[in-house]
Amino acid sequence: MIQERTIDLYRCPHCNVASPHMFWDMAVETTDSAERNERRWVGYSCQSCGGVVLTVAPRVGQVFGHIDAMWPSSKSVDEAIPLRARTFLTQAVSSLHAPAGAVMLCASSVDSMLKEIGLKTGSLYKRIDEAAEQHLITREMAAWAHEVRLDANDQRHADDEADLPNTGDAQRLIEFVEALGQFLFVLPSRVQRGRGQTPSG
């Protein structure tokens, strides 16, 4: 991909809208202290949310080449997280523009994760507290769960007393679910792989 007036992304990394309109908004060219390593930095703004994606491309001869890197990159869910929980979380990330739906998907992902570790009955909050009591997660992570909107039951039953979640609520919940997945599945998987690569003796 090269730096043109627009760039094609599958989803905006900020609002996750599909096929976002990303337009060239700003650009600067830089070199190192020896006036080498010439690069062009271009910021593209999403016409849906206003979020900016920064790209960088090196000069190759008389032109700038393909984009070397992009920030922020699109989110992906680690494959160490079990399929069902991973699918719900992936769909939640893709639904950030529809916060109530994203909250329900996050709750489903947490429910699936807890079932994977043997906690199958009770409310999400009760099972998260049980996970902390069994030292499967930290007390701090359990406290975090109580600070984010896991009350998806309100959304499912259209509770008239419950405030509808906003994008910020959904984003905070997605961050919690990602961290829970990292703690329960991704980090143990990495430790197991690392130990398997350690020479014996």
C-alpha positions as CSV (number, residue, x, y, z in Angstrom):
1,M,0.0,0.0,0.0
2,I,1.3,3.4,-0.9
3,Q,0.5,6.9,0.5
4,E,-2.2,8.2,-1.8
5,R,-5.0,10.7,-1.2
6,T,-7.0,8.0,0.4
7,I,-6.0,4.5,1.8
8,D,-8.1,1.4,1.9
9,L,-8.5,-0.2,5.4
10,Y,-10.7,-3.1,6.3
11,R,-11.8,-1.2,9.5
12,C,-11.0,2.0,11.2
13,P,-8.7,1.1,14.2
14,H,-10.5,3.8,16.3
15,C,-14.3,3.2,15.6
16,N,-14.1,-0.1,13.8
17,V,-16.4,1.0,11.1
18,A,-16.0,-1.2,8.0
19,S,-14.4,0.1,4.9
20,P,-13.8,3.6,6.4
21,H,-13.2,6.7,4.2
22,M,-9.6,7.6,5.2
23,F,-8.4,10.9,3.8
24,W,-4.9,12.5,3.7
25,D,-5.0,15.3,6.2
26,M,-1.4,16.1,7.0
27,A,2.1,15.2,6.0
28,V,5.7,15.9,6.9
29,E,9.0,14.6,5.5
30,T,12.0,13.9,7.8
31,T,15.6,12.8,7.7
32,D,18.1,11.7,10.3
33,S,20.9,13.9,11.6
34,A,23.1,13.0,8.6
35,E,20.2,13.9,6.2
36,R,19.7,10.3,5.3
37,N,16.8,7.9,6.0
38,E,14.3,10.2,4.3
39,R,10.7,9.3,5.2
40,R,7.3,10.8,4.7
41,W,4.8,10.7,7.5
42,V,1.1,11.0,6.4
43,G,-1.9,11.3,8.7
44,Y,-5.2,10.0,7.4
45,S,-8.5,11.0,9.2
46,C,-11.5,8.7,9.4
47,Q,-14.6,10.6,8.1
48,S,-16.8,8.6,10.5
49,C,-15.1,9.2,13.8
50,G,-12.4,11.7,13.1
51,G,-9.7,9.4,14.4
52,V,-6.3,9.7,12.8
53,V,-4.1,6.9,11.4
54,L,-0.4,7.8,11.0
55,T,1.6,6.1,8.2
56,V,5.3,6.2,7.3
57,A,7.0,5.4,4.0
58,P,10.7,5.6,3.0
59,R,12.0,7.4,0.0
60,V,13.0,5.0,-2.8
61,G,14.9,6.9,-5.5
62,Q,12.7,9.8,-6.6
63,V,9.5,8.6,-5.0
64,F,8.3,7.4,-1.6
65,G,7.8,3.6,-1.4
66,H,5.2,1.4,0.2
67,I,4.0,2.1,3.7
68,D,6.4,0.6,6.3
69,A,4.2,1.0,9.3
70,M,0.9,2.3,10.5
71,W,-0.4,3.5,13.9
72,P,-2.6,2.4,15.5
73,S,-2.9,-0.9,13.8
74,S,-6.2,-2.8,13.5
75,K,-7.1,-4.9,16.5
76,S,-6.9,-8.6,16.4
77,V,-7.8,-11.2,19.0
78,D,-5.1,-13.7,20.0
79,E,-5.8,-17.2,18.9
80,A,-4.9,-18.6,22.3
81,I,-8.3,-17.4,23.5
82,P,-10.8,-20.3,22.9
83,L,-12.8,-20.1,19.7
84,R,-16.2,-19.2,21.1
85,A,-14.9,-16.5,23.4
86,R,-12.6,-15.2,20.7
87,T,-15.5,-15.0,18.2
88,F,-17.7,-13.0,20.6
89,L,-14.8,-10.6,21.4
90,T,-13.9,-10.2,17.7
91,Q,-17.5,-9.3,17.0
92,A,-17.6,-6.9,19.9
93,V,-14.5,-5.1,18.6
94,S,-16.2,-4.8,15.2
95,S,-19.4,-3.5,16.8
96,L,-17.9,-0.6,18.8
97,H,-20.0,1.8,16.7
98,A,-23.1,0.1,18.2
99,P,-22.2,0.2,21.9
100,A,-25.2,-1.7,23.3
101,G,-24.5,-4.6,21.0
102,A,-20.8,-4.5,21.8
103,V,-21.5,-4.7,25.5
104,M,-23.7,-7.8,25.0
105,L,-21.0,-9.5,22.9
106,C,-18.4,-8.7,25.6
107,A,-20.6,-10.2,28.3
108,S,-21.0,-13.3,26.1
109,S,-17.2,-13.5,25.7
110,V,-16.6,-13.3,29.4
111,D,-19.3,-15.9,30.0
112,S,-17.6,-18.3,27.6
113,M,-14.1,-17.6,29.1
114,L,-15.4,-18.4,32.6
115,K,-17.1,-21.6,31.4
116,E,-13.8,-22.7,29.8
117,I,-12.1,-22.5,33.3
118,G,-14.9,-24.5,34.9
119,L,-17.0,-21.6,36.3
120,K,-20.4,-22.3,34.7
121,T,-23.1,-21.2,37.1
122,G,-24.1,-17.9,38.6
123,S,-23.9,-14.3,37.4
124,L,-20.8,-13.0,35.6
125,Y,-19.8,-10.9,38.7
126,K,-20.3,-13.9,41.0
127,R,-18.1,-16.2,38.8
128,I,-15.5,-13.5,38.4
129,D,-15.3,-13.2,42.2
130,E,-15.0,-17.0,42.4
131,A,-12.1,-16.9,39.9
132,A,-10.3,-14.4,42.2
133,E,-11.0,-16.6,45.2
134,Q,-9.5,-19.6,43.3
135,H,-6.5,-17.4,42.4
136,L,-7.3,-17.8,38.7
137,I,-7.3,-14.0,38.4
138,T,-6.1,-11.3,40.7
139,R,-8.3,-9.4,43.1
140,E,-7.5,-6.2,41.1
141,M,-8.9,-7.8,38.0
142,A,-12.1,-8.8,39.8
143,A,-12.4,-5.2,41.1
144,W,-11.9,-4.0,37.5
145,A,-14.8,-6.2,36.4
146,H,-17.1,-4.4,38.8
147,E,-16.1,-1.0,37.4
148,V,-17.0,-1.7,33.8
149,R,-20.4,-2.4,32.3
150,L,-20.9,-6.1,32.4
151,D,-24.6,-5.6,33.0
152,A,-25.6,-6.9,29.5
153,N,-28.8,-8.3,31.0
154,D,-30.1,-4.8,31.1
155,Q,-29.6,-4.5,27.3
156,R,-31.1,-7.9,26.5
157,H,-34.3,-7.1,28.4
158,A,-34.4,-3.4,27.4
159,D,-34.6,-2.3,31.0
160,D,-36.2,1.1,31.0
161,E,-34.3,2.2,34.1
162,A,-30.8,1.3,32.7
163,D,-28.8,3.9,30.8
164,L,-27.8,2.9,27.4
165,P,-24.1,2.3,27.1
166,N,-22.0,4.7,25.1
167,T,-18.9,4.1,23.0
168,G,-16.7,4.9,26.0
169,D,-18.5,2.2,28.1
170,A,-18.1,-0.3,25.3
171,Q,-14.4,0.5,24.7
172,R,-13.6,0.2,28.5
173,L,-15.4,-3.2,28.5
174,I,-13.5,-4.4,25.5
175,E,-10.2,-3.5,27.2
176,F,-11.3,-5.5,30.2
177,V,-12.3,-8.5,28.2
178,E,-9.0,-8.4,26.2
179,A,-7.1,-8.2,29.5
180,L,-9.1,-11.1,30.9
181,G,-8.3,-13.2,27.9
182,Q,-4.6,-12.3,28.1
183,F,-4.5,-13.3,31.8
184,L,-6.5,-16.5,31.5
185,F,-5.3,-17.9,28.2
186,V,-2.7,-15.9,26.3
187,L,0.0,-15.5,29.0
188,P,-0.3,-19.1,30.1
189,S,0.0,-20.2,26.5
190,R,3.2,-18.1,26.0
191,V,4.7,-19.4,29.3
192,Q,4.0,-23.0,28.1
193,R,5.6,-22.3,24.7
194,G,8.6,-20.6,26.4
195,R,9.2,-23.5,28.8
196,G,8.9,-25.9,25.9
197,Q,11.7,-24.0,24.1
198,T,14.0,-23.9,27.2
199,P,17.0,-26.4,26.9
200,S,17.0,-29.0,29.5
201,G,20.0,-29.6,31.7
